[in-house]
Amino acid sequence: MEIFSPDEKAFSDVDVVGVAVATGDRCARQNHVAILYKFGSNIPKLLHLAGHEDLRSSFPNEKYLWFDLGESFDDIDRAIICAHVHKVSEANSGNSVFYGFDYEGKYLDPETGVFKSSMPAIGLTCATFFLEVLDSCGYQIIHRESWLKGQKADIKWQKKMIEVYLKGPGVPQVFLERQKKNVGNRRYLPEEVAAATQVEIPAVRGDVKMLAYGIRKKLKFRER
């Protein structure tokens, strides 16, 4: 797997659709994953869930590293995924997806790309949103059950994210209560989800641990 900075290789060189990763701290402990794609032009964009009610289709910037999808995806796969990513981008407003710890799947309509508004208490992370987009067009990239529930570090992080994103004004009480109950659910790290695109899919967690470590290491080095 070759990971590029935009200085090394331009985002526009992506082979139709790929993965972009960034970090929020110098130790690469709080990371972020986005879908990098080109639809109908040579202008690359990112689709990602940046936070609570913050779904973005935006232009990539220098904070991101990126790489192409791996050998599990051929040219037809890339075209299908790219078209679906564009559909999801067009079908949803910026505030249509909440932040939370649901993970069972089937939250994006495979035909329309719409985030299902009939489930207002559902919330995703950047990683589970990434998984949902690919799942909803037929690409299951991980065995979700191979990630364990109830991990102490995950519970601590989930409680922190509730404080950061969900204790503010305007967050529905029904949503807040659901996400409090979701603490202890499986956590999929952004770098693990990104790494899963580079191995045979669907990947189990053990398949991606070393690749995920390599992504974190490069993000950490970049922040120094």
N, C-alpha and C positions, 0 to 999 in steps of 0.2 A: 504494500500500500504506500503510495506516494502522497504526502501531505504538502500542500503548497501554501505559501503566503502570496498575497497579490503582487508582491515585489518579484517573486520568483516566477509566477505564472498567472496571467490575468484571469479573472473570474470568467471572462467571455470565452475562455478556452475550454470550459466545461463541456463534456460530451452529452449535451442535451439536458441532463439532470444529474445532480450530484449532492454532496453534503457540505454544509458549512458549519464550523464550530468556533466558539469564542469562549473566553473566560471572564469572570467578574472579579477575580482576585489574583494576587501574585503567586499563590500556591496552587492555582488551578483546582480549587475545591468546589467552586460554584460555577458550573459551566453551562453552556447553552448550545442547542443544536437547531439548525434550520435547513430547509430544503432549498438548494441552489438550482435554478432552472432557467432555460431560455425557451420562450414560446413565441413562435412567429417572427422572431428577429434574432439578432446577435447580441441583444442587450440582456445581460443576466439580472435576475431578481431573486430575492429571498422570500419564501413564505415561512412564517414562524409565529409561534405564540410567545410574545415578549413579556407578558404579564397578565394580570387580571383584566379582562375585557380589553385586551391589547393584541389583537390579531393583526399582523402586519404583512403586507406585500410591499417590500421596499428594496432599494438598491443596496448591494453589499458594500461595506466599507473596510478599511485597512485593519480593523480589529479581528477580522475573521480569517481563519485558515480554511482550506477547502480541499476536497478530493472527489474524484469520480466514483460512481457506483462500481462495485466489484464484478467479478466474472459470473456471478449468478444472474446478471441482467444483460440481455442482448439488446440489439438496436430496437427491436419491436417493443420490448419491455420498457426501454427508456422513453420511447414515443408515447406509450400508453400512460406511463406515470406522469410525464410532463404535461400532457393534455389534461389529466385529472387534477394535477396541482393547480393549473390555470383555472379550471372549473371551480375548485374549492375557493380560490382567491376571489373570483368574480361573484360567487354565490353568497358570500358572507361579509357582513359589515365588520368594522374594526372592533366593535364591542360585543360581538356575537358569542364569543367563547370565554367562559369563566375559568379561573385558575383553581385547580383542586387535584384530588388524588384518586379519582375514579380510574379504573383500568380494565374493565371487562370488555370494552370494545363495542362496535356497532353504533357509534354516535354520529357518524357522518353518512348521509344518504349516498349510496354508491352511484345512483343515477344523476342526482342533481348537485351533489357536493355540499348540500346544506347541512350545517350543524343542527341536529334535531332539537328544535325549540320546544317540543313536547316534554322535554326533560330539563326544566329550568334549574334544577339543583346539581346538574352534572358539571364537573370541573376537571380540567386537564393540565398537565405540565407541558413544557416545550417538547419533552421526550415522548409523552403519550400522545400529544397532538401529531408529532412526526409519525408515530406508529399508526395512528388512526387514518391519516391520509393514505399511507401505503396499503393498509389493510382494506380500506374502502374501495380500492381499485384492484384488489385481488392478490396483493403481495404481503403475505405474513412473514415478516423478517425475523421474528423471535418466537420461541416457545415461552410464552409469558409465565407459565407455571414453574419454570426452572429458576425464576427469581423468588427468593423466600419472602414471606410475610413476617411482620413483627420484629424486624431488626432494630436494635437499640439506636444505632446511628440514624437510621431512616426515620424513626419516630421523633427523635430530637429535631431533625431537619424539618419534618412536616409541621411540627408544632411551631417552629420558628417562622415558616412560610405563612401559616395562618395569621401570625402576628403582623407580618410584613404586608400581606396583601388583603386580608379578609376582615380585619378589625376596623376598617375605615368606614366612613359614612356611605350610605347607599347600597351596601351589600345586604341582600335579603336574608332575613333570619333563618328561613328554611334552608338556604344554601349554606350558611355558616354552620348550622347544626349538622347537616349532612357531612360536611367536610371534617368536622371534629370527629365524627364517627368513623371517617375514612382513615384517620391516623392509625398507622400500623399496616396499611395496605402495601403491596409491592411497590418499590421505588425503582424505576429504570433510569439509570444515570444517562445524561445526554451523550457522553462519550461511549457508553456501552451500546446505545441504540445506533450511533454513528458507525461503530465498529462492526455491527451486525450486517451492514450493507456490503462488507468486504469478504464475507465467508459464505459457505453454503447455507442457504436458508430453508426453513426457519432454524435459527441458531439457538442453542442453549447458552446459559450464562458462561459456562466454562469455555465455550468456543471464542468468546470475545474479550476475556479478561486481559490478556496480554496486549491485544491491539488497543483496547481502551486505555491501558496504562501508557502505551506509546503516544496516544493522542494527548493525554494529560501532560506527559513529559514535554511534548513539543509546545503545548500551550503555556506551560510554566516557564519554559526557556524563553518563549517569546515575550513574556511579561517582565523579564528581568531588565 
